[in-house]
Amino acid sequence: MLRIRGSIGDWPVDLTLELDDGDWAQLGAQLQAAKPEASVAPAKPVNQDDALWQIAQELLRKAGQLSGPDLLEQLEGLTGSAAAGKRLLVRLRHCANVKVVSGGDTPLYSWIE
């Protein structure tokens, strides 16, 4: 179980995520993959929103391409909240490394270097 407390702007956040062994392994792999990039930057505290943002980017980068619904489902699982998952999806849509193409019924999110 993981508990996240803090705030988003003026809104208080108290979120509890229940993760099984597979979820912890996936989260650990994502954090390990993001760790080399973080070690280059000067050491500073990372807030939970920044950590989730880094994991969301890494998730799409590793997948290469995901449909909007599949990506949203994974982001909701990561954050434990539909609203937080949607915020990350919108943030990815506007990220310079993400290309969004209408793929028939659903948009396709692709990671570009």
N, CA, C and O atoms as a DFTB+ gen file, in Angstrom:
452 C
 N C O
     1  1       0.842      -1.157       0.000
     2  2       0.000       0.000       0.000
     3  2       0.899       1.235       0.000
     4  3       1.934       1.259       0.667
     5  1       0.502       2.242      -0.742
     6  2       1.246       3.490      -0.870
     7  2       0.289       4.629      -0.584
     8  3      -0.793       4.705      -1.165
     9  1       0.694       5.518       0.318
    10  2      -0.158       6.661       0.655
    11  2       0.533       7.934       0.196
    12  3       1.710       8.156       0.479
    13  1      -0.211       8.761      -0.513
    14  2       0.316      10.021      -1.042
    15  2      -0.511      11.142      -0.428
    16  3      -1.735      11.176      -0.547
    17  1       0.188      12.054       0.229
    18  2      -0.490      13.214       0.807
    19  2       0.206      14.466       0.320
    20  3       1.425      14.487       0.155
    21  1      -0.567      15.498       0.093
    22  2      -0.014      16.761      -0.362
    23  2      -1.127      17.645      -0.860
    24  3      -2.246      17.609      -0.349
    25  1      -0.812      18.436      -1.859
    26  2      -1.836      19.303      -2.420
    27  2      -1.536      19.547      -3.893
    28  3      -0.394      19.476      -4.345
    29  1      -2.589      19.831      -4.607
    30  2      -2.503      20.261      -5.998
    31  2      -3.134      21.644      -5.997
    32  3      -4.356      21.786      -5.950
    33  1      -2.285      22.654      -6.048
    34  2      -2.790      24.016      -5.889
    35  2      -3.364      24.160      -4.499
    36  3      -2.679      23.884      -3.515
    37  1      -4.605      24.586      -4.400
    38  2      -5.278      24.744      -3.106
    39  2      -6.007      23.476      -2.673
    40  3      -6.557      23.437      -1.573
    41  1      -6.024      22.450      -3.502
    42  2      -6.779      21.238      -3.207
    43  2      -5.927      20.253      -2.423
    44  3      -4.842      19.885      -2.872
    45  1      -6.397      19.820      -1.264
    46  2      -5.657      18.803      -0.523
    47  2      -5.798      17.441      -1.200
    48  3      -6.835      17.121      -1.781
    49  1      -4.741      16.656      -1.113
    50  2      -4.736      15.315      -1.718
    51  2      -4.355      14.308      -0.643
    52  3      -3.341      14.474       0.035
    53  1      -5.153      13.278      -0.486
    54  2      -4.848      12.163       0.403
    55  2      -5.253      10.910      -0.353
    56  3      -6.429      10.545      -0.382
    57  1      -4.275      10.252      -0.966
    58  2      -4.525       9.152      -1.895
    59  2      -3.858       7.888      -1.376
    60  3      -2.690       7.916      -0.988
    61  1      -4.585       6.790      -1.365
    62  2      -4.034       5.505      -0.979
    63  2      -4.113       4.576      -2.188
    64  3      -5.181       4.375      -2.767
    65  1      -2.965       4.015      -2.556
    66  2      -2.903       3.084      -3.687
    67  2      -2.601       1.685      -3.149
    68  3      -1.692       1.506      -2.337
    69  1      -3.352       0.720      -3.596
    70  2      -3.073      -0.660      -3.245
    71  2      -2.403      -1.309      -4.450
    72  3      -2.977      -1.369      -5.537
    73  1      -1.184      -1.792      -4.243
    74  2      -0.403      -2.371      -5.323
    75  2      -0.090      -3.822      -5.001
    76  3       0.288      -4.146      -3.875
    77  1      -0.248      -4.702      -5.996
    78  2       0.171      -6.085      -5.785
    79  2       1.647      -6.204      -6.160
    80  3       2.260      -5.216      -6.564
    81  1       2.218      -7.381      -6.035
    82  2       3.650      -7.574      -6.286
    83  2       4.046      -7.179      -7.706
    84  3       5.123      -6.623      -7.920
    85  1       3.174      -7.465      -8.678
    86  2       3.459      -7.100     -10.068
    87  2       3.492      -5.596     -10.264
    88  3       4.326      -5.074     -11.003
    89  1       2.571      -4.897      -9.590
    90  2       2.544      -3.431      -9.679
    91  2       3.817      -2.830      -9.086
    92  3       4.401      -1.912      -9.662
    93  1       4.252      -3.360      -7.916
    94  2       5.477      -2.847      -7.284
    95  2       6.684      -3.091      -8.191
    96  3       7.562      -2.236      -8.304
    97  1       6.725      -4.256      -8.834
    98  2       7.844      -4.570      -9.728
    99  2       7.867      -3.607     -10.918
   100  3       8.927      -3.121     -11.312
   101  1       6.695      -3.338     -11.481
   102  2       6.615      -2.417     -12.619
   103  2       7.004      -1.004     -12.198
   104  3       7.733      -0.319     -12.916
   105  1       6.522      -0.568     -11.040
   106  2       6.864       0.760     -10.538
   107  2       8.364       0.862     -10.270
   108  3       8.991       1.868     -10.602
   109  1       8.934      -0.172      -9.674
   110  2      10.377      -0.175      -9.414
   111  2      11.183      -0.120     -10.696
   112  3      12.199       0.572     -10.762
   113  1      10.741      -0.842     -11.717
   114  2      11.438      -0.822     -13.011
   115  2      11.362       0.566     -13.636
   116  3      12.338       1.044     -14.214
   117  1      10.209       1.210     -13.521
   118  2      10.055       2.559     -14.070
   119  2      10.957       3.542     -13.343
   120  3      11.583       4.399     -13.967
   121  1      11.023       3.418     -12.034
   122  2      11.871       4.327     -11.257
   123  2      13.347       4.093     -11.561
   124  3      14.116       5.051     -11.635
   125  1      13.756       2.840     -11.738
   126  2      15.143       2.535     -12.077
   127  2      15.504       3.107     -13.444
   128  3      16.612       3.605     -13.644
   129  1      14.558       3.031     -14.387
   130  2      14.807       3.551     -15.732
   131  2      14.935       5.067     -15.705
   132  3      15.705       5.634     -16.481
   133  1      14.203       5.725     -14.833
   134  2      14.253       7.184     -14.746
   135  2      15.410       7.661     -13.885
   136  3      15.767       8.837     -13.941
   137  1      16.001       6.785     -13.092
   138  2      17.047       7.169     -12.141
   139  2      18.292       7.758     -12.793
   140  3      18.786       8.762     -12.280
   141  1      18.843       7.215     -13.887
   142  2      20.043       7.816     -14.470
   143  2      19.839       9.270     -14.883
   144  3      20.743      10.088     -14.711
   145  1      18.671       9.604     -15.423
   146  2      18.403      10.984     -15.820
   147  2      18.375      11.887     -14.597
   148  3      18.874      13.012     -14.633
   149  1      17.791      11.392     -13.519
   150  2      17.682      12.206     -12.307
   151  2      19.050      12.429     -11.680
   152  3      19.268      13.467     -11.054
   153  1      19.986      11.482     -11.828
   154  2      21.289      11.629     -11.199
   155  2      22.139      12.692     -11.891
   156  3      23.083      13.205     -11.290
   157  1      21.829      13.031     -13.129
   158  2      22.564      14.064     -13.853
   159  2      22.205      15.449     -13.321
   160  3      23.061      16.330     -13.245
   161  1      20.952      15.637     -12.957
   162  2      20.484      16.931     -12.459
   163  2      20.956      17.130     -11.018
   164  3      21.204      16.161     -10.300
   165  1      21.080      18.396     -10.600
   166  2      21.438      18.635      -9.206
   167  2      20.398      18.021      -8.283
   168  3      19.208      18.006      -8.596
   169  1      20.856      17.516      -7.144
   170  2      19.951      16.868      -6.206
   171  2      18.979      17.888      -5.629
   172  3      19.381      18.936      -5.123
   173  1      17.697      17.561      -5.714
   174  2      16.664      18.385      -5.111
   175  2      15.493      17.481      -4.783
   176  3      15.348      16.422      -5.393
   177  1      14.666      17.867      -3.847
   178  2      13.520      17.026      -3.524
   179  2      12.579      16.903      -4.721
   180  3      12.361      17.873      -5.447
   181  1      12.029      15.721      -4.921
   182  2      11.084      15.489      -6.013
   183  2       9.707      15.351      -5.391
   184  3       9.489      14.506      -4.522
   185  1       8.769      16.193      -5.843
   186  2       7.421      16.031      -5.294
   187  2       6.710      14.910      -6.044
   188  3       7.162      14.468      -7.100
   189  1       5.602      14.461      -5.487
   190  2       4.902      13.303      -6.043
   191  2       4.403      13.555      -7.463
   192  3       4.433      12.646      -8.293
   193  1       3.943      14.782      -7.759
   194  2       3.483      15.092      -9.111
   195  2       4.610      14.950     -10.121
   196  3       4.401      14.416     -11.211
   197  1       5.808      15.423      -9.772
   198  2       6.958      15.292     -10.663
   199  2       7.318      13.833     -10.877
   200  3       7.642      13.425     -11.992
   201  1       7.261      13.047      -9.812
   202  2       7.585      11.621      -9.926
   203  2       6.584      10.919     -10.841
   204  3       6.983      10.132     -11.699
   205  1       5.298      11.191     -10.671
   206  2       4.281      10.575     -11.527
   207  2       4.450      11.021     -12.979
   208  3       4.261      10.224     -13.898
   209  1       4.801      12.280     -13.190
   210  2       5.021      12.803     -14.542
   211  2       6.185      12.063     -15.196
   212  3       6.093      11.673     -16.360
   213  1       7.269      11.868     -14.464
   214  2       8.418      11.151     -15.010
   215  2       8.046       9.707     -15.359
   216  3       8.443       9.195     -16.406
   217  1       7.290       9.063     -14.485
   218  2       6.876       7.678     -14.733
   219  2       5.939       7.603     -15.940
   220  3       6.041       6.681     -16.749
   221  1       5.030       8.566     -16.063
   222  2       4.103       8.580     -17.203
   223  2       4.862       8.723     -18.518
   224  3       4.549       8.040     -19.494
   225  1       5.858       9.608     -18.546
   226  2       6.658       9.772     -19.761
   227  2       7.430       8.486     -20.075
   228  3       7.488       8.057     -21.228
   229  1       8.016       7.884     -19.055
   230  2       8.788       6.660     -19.242
   231  2       7.891       5.521     -19.740
   232  3       8.303       4.713     -20.572
   233  1       6.676       5.469     -19.226
   234  2       5.726       4.441     -19.639
   235  2       5.468       4.530     -21.145
   236  3       5.515       3.517     -21.842
   237  1       5.197       5.736     -21.648
   238  2       4.935       5.904     -23.076
   239  2       6.210       5.707     -23.890
   240  3       6.171       5.138     -24.981
   241  1       7.343       6.178     -23.360
   242  2       8.606       6.027     -24.084
   243  2       8.914       4.547     -24.300
   244  3       9.292       4.146     -25.400
   245  1       8.756       3.742     -23.260
   246  2       9.039       2.298     -23.377
   247  2       8.056       1.599     -24.300
   248  3       8.437       0.702     -25.052
   249  1       6.782       2.006     -24.246
   250  2       5.775       1.379     -25.107
   251  2       5.963       1.807     -26.561
   252  3       5.675       1.041     -27.481
   253  1       6.446       3.029     -26.763
   254  2       6.609       3.535     -28.119
   255  2       5.337       4.170     -28.643
   256  3       5.351       5.304     -29.122
   257  1       4.226       3.430     -28.550
   258  2       2.938       3.939     -29.031
   259  2       1.824       3.237     -28.269
   260  3       1.861       2.023     -28.068
   261  1       0.829       4.019     -27.845
   262  2      -0.341       3.467     -27.170
   263  2      -1.587       4.220     -27.634
   264  3      -1.526       5.405     -27.963
   265  1      -2.709       3.515     -27.653
   266  2      -3.972       4.195     -27.955
   267  2      -4.363       5.030     -26.739
   268  3      -3.941       4.740     -25.620
   269  1      -5.158       6.052     -26.958
   270  2      -5.611       6.913     -25.877
   271  2      -6.259       6.145     -24.727
   272  3      -5.893       6.357     -23.572
   273  1      -7.225       5.245     -25.019
   274  2      -7.864       4.498     -23.929
   275  2      -6.886       3.604     -23.159
   276  3      -6.973       3.508     -21.935
   277  1      -5.952       2.944     -23.871
   278  2      -4.975       2.093     -23.191
   279  2      -4.047       2.921     -22.309
   280  3      -3.747       2.540     -21.177
   281  1      -3.601       4.047     -22.831
   282  2      -2.713       4.920     -22.068
   283  2      -3.449       5.475     -20.849
   284  3      -2.891       5.506     -19.752
   285  1      -4.687       5.910     -21.030
   286  2      -5.462       6.441     -19.907
   287  2      -5.653       5.376     -18.833
   288  3      -5.541       5.668     -17.642
   289  1      -5.937       4.154     -19.242
   290  2      -6.119       3.060     -18.277
   291  2      -4.848       2.852     -17.444
   292  3      -4.920       2.669     -16.229
   293  1      -3.698       2.882     -18.101
   294  2      -2.434       2.706     -17.377
   295  2      -2.148       3.886     -16.456
   296  3      -1.652       3.700     -15.345
   297  1      -2.458       5.100     -16.910
   298  2      -2.231       6.284     -16.077
   299  2      -3.171       6.301     -14.876
   300  3      -2.774       6.707     -13.784
   301  1      -4.416       5.862     -15.070
   302  2      -5.346       5.765     -13.945
   303  2      -4.852       4.732     -12.939
   304  3      -4.967       4.935     -11.730
   305  1      -4.306       3.628     -13.432
   306  2      -3.734       2.625     -12.535
   307  2      -2.538       3.158     -11.779
   308  3      -2.348       2.849     -10.602
   309  1      -1.745       3.944     -12.443
   310  2      -0.552       4.541     -11.822
   311  2      -0.933       5.530     -10.728
   312  3      -0.340       5.529      -9.649
   313  1      -1.923       6.375     -11.009
   314  2      -2.288       7.433     -10.068
   315  2      -3.358       7.003      -9.080
   316  3      -3.467       7.580      -7.998
   317  1      -4.153       5.992      -9.438
   318  2      -5.244       5.564      -8.581
   319  2      -6.470       6.451      -8.694
   320  3      -7.390       6.346      -7.882
   321  1      -6.492       7.322      -9.690
   322  2      -7.590       8.275      -9.829
   323  2      -7.849       8.551     -11.307
   324  3      -6.913       8.758     -12.078
   325  1      -9.109       8.554     -11.693
   326  2      -9.454       8.861     -13.085
   327  2      -9.077      10.304     -13.418
   328  3      -8.554      10.577     -14.499
   329  1      -9.341      11.224     -12.493
   330  2      -9.037      12.640     -12.741
   331  2      -7.538      12.868     -12.879
   332  3      -7.101      13.595     -13.771
   333  1      -6.752      12.258     -12.010
   334  2      -5.295      12.429     -12.085
   335  2      -4.747      11.773     -13.351
   336  3      -3.818      12.299     -13.964
   337  1      -5.309      10.635     -13.746
   338  2      -4.899       9.985     -14.983
   339  2      -5.180      10.860     -16.190
   340  3      -4.363      10.945     -17.106
   341  1      -6.342      11.513     -16.190
   342  2      -6.701      12.409     -17.300
   343  2      -5.780      13.624     -17.341
   344  3      -5.412      14.087     -18.421
   345  1      -5.403      14.147     -16.164
   346  2      -4.477      15.290     -16.145
   347  2      -3.126      14.906     -16.752
   348  3      -2.539      15.682     -17.507
   349  1      -2.634      13.710     -16.424
   350  2      -1.370      13.254     -17.012
   351  2      -1.520      13.044     -18.521
   352  3      -0.600      13.345     -19.282
   353  1      -2.670      12.530     -18.956
   354  2      -2.908      12.323     -20.379
   355  2      -2.876      13.652     -21.130
   356  3      -2.283      13.744     -22.205
   357  1      -3.510      14.678     -20.569
   358  2      -3.497      16.012     -21.192
   359  2      -2.078      16.565     -21.204
   360  3      -1.647      17.165     -22.189
   361  1      -1.355      16.361     -20.111
   362  2       0.025      16.848     -20.048
   363  2       0.890      16.145     -21.104
   364  3       1.735      16.781     -21.734
   365  1       0.682      14.848     -21.296
   366  2       1.420      14.122     -22.336
   367  2       1.063      14.646     -23.729
   368  3       1.925      14.754     -24.601
   369  1      -0.220      14.971     -23.925
   370  2      -0.669      15.474     -25.227
   371  2       0.112      16.731     -25.615
   372  3       0.358      16.966     -26.798
   373  1       0.501      17.536     -24.631
   374  2       1.195      18.798     -24.891
   375  2       2.704      18.703     -24.706
   376  3       3.400      19.716     -24.778
   377  1       3.210      17.512     -24.472
   378  2       4.646      17.292     -24.290
   379  2       5.338      17.310     -25.656
   380  3       4.818      16.770     -26.633
   381  1       6.509      17.934     -25.710
   382  2       7.250      18.046     -26.972
   383  2       7.676      16.684     -27.522
   384  3       7.866      16.551     -28.731
   385  1       7.829      15.678     -26.673
   386  2       8.277      14.358     -27.116
   387  2       7.131      13.426     -27.480
   388  3       7.356      12.252     -27.777
   389  1       5.906      13.937     -27.461
   390  2       4.743      13.093     -27.738
   391  2       4.024      13.606     -28.981
   392  3       3.746      14.797     -29.117
   393  1       3.736      12.682     -29.871
   394  2       2.963      12.999     -31.069
   395  2       1.619      12.290     -30.939
   396  3       1.563      11.094     -30.652
   397  1       0.542      13.036     -31.151
   398  2      -0.795      12.472     -31.064
   399  2      -1.411      12.516     -32.453
   400  3      -1.481      13.571     -33.083
   401  1      -1.861      11.345     -32.927
   402  2      -2.464      11.235     -34.249
   403  2      -3.828      10.587     -34.090
   404  3      -3.979       9.617     -33.347
   405  1      -4.819      11.123     -34.787
   406  2      -6.141      10.507     -34.762
   407  2      -6.052       9.177     -35.484
   408  3      -5.699       9.120     -36.662
   409  1      -6.374       8.109     -34.770
   410  2      -6.298       6.768     -35.339
   411  2      -7.669       6.145     -35.442
   412  3      -7.944       5.151     -34.769
   413  1      -8.527       6.696     -36.259
   414  2      -9.884       6.163     -36.388
   415  2     -10.728       6.599     -35.213
   416  3     -11.016       7.786     -35.055
   417  1     -11.127       5.645     -34.386
   418  2     -11.984       5.942     -33.235
   419  2     -11.220       6.534     -32.057
   420  3     -11.802       7.248     -31.240
   421  1      -9.922       6.244     -31.959
   422  2      -9.154       6.690     -30.792
   423  2      -7.842       7.341     -31.235
   424  3      -7.279       6.977     -32.267
   425  1      -7.364       8.303     -30.452
   426  2      -6.064       8.899     -30.770
   427  2      -4.934       7.923     -30.433
   428  3      -5.067       7.085     -29.542
   429  1      -3.837       8.045     -31.152
   430  2      -2.646       7.238     -30.891
   431  2      -1.544       8.169     -30.360
   432  3      -1.202       9.170     -30.989
   433  1      -1.010       7.822     -29.211
   434  2       0.059       8.584     -28.588
   435  2       1.371       7.886     -28.889
   436  3       1.530       6.705     -28.581
   437  1       2.319       8.606     -29.492
   438  2       3.624       8.038     -29.838
   439  2       4.733       8.864     -29.197
   440  3       4.652      10.092     -29.143
   441  1       5.756       8.191     -28.718
   442  2       6.920       8.864     -28.148
   443  2       7.907       9.144     -29.275
   444  3       8.225       8.248     -30.057
   445  1       8.383      10.357     -29.365
   446  2       9.404      10.715     -30.369
   447  2      10.591      11.303     -29.629
   448  3      10.423      11.979     -28.614
   449  1      11.781      11.050     -30.131
   450  2      13.011      11.557     -29.484
   451  2      13.354      12.913     -30.017
   452  3      14.349      13.506     -29.602
